[in-house]
Amino acid sequence: MTLEMNKYLQVRKAQAQGARTIEELKEISDIVIENEEELKEVEALIKSACKCKNVAIGTIVEAVKNGADTVEKVGEVTKAGTGCGRCKSIISNIIENKR
């Protein structure tokens, strides 16, 4: 990953606030994507919820739609949030918004 840590953290914070697209990310944060390489990295990151366990946002959304209504239940089904735990705020947001 060549994305600066500051930008990585901006993406993760915006995801925890509900950003699921580049457009939503730009609305929520003041991130500046400087080139095509950064854009590709941010697009890949925004599709990911849990980096430790390599779990996509869509996988968590599907688990929530199928009844996983707590971070722990999502973890049981997908393994997301069972590594370092930094993605738990993203998982909580998905549970709250069901998207």
Phi, psi and omega in degrees: 000128178254359179294132179302145180303321179301316180290322176303312180294325176298317179296312181297319178296317179295324177297320179294340177264001174113359180292127179236352180227165176300319180298315178294322177301314181293328178290322185277324185243174176256027182299141175242116178267116193271338182202177183296323179297315177298318179301315180297320178294318180293319178300317178293318181295320184289342175275348183259137175258314185237110181287321182302316184255005177054055181249127181281155175307313182302325179294319179290318177303316180296318178298319179294316178298333179269010171113354177287106188247013173222162178300321181296317179294321176299318178299320178298320184280319190246344187077354178298139179083002182259003176263249182286335178090357183293343182271000184300328178291326176292315179298316179300319179295320178297318178298314181297319186259351181051040174203000000 
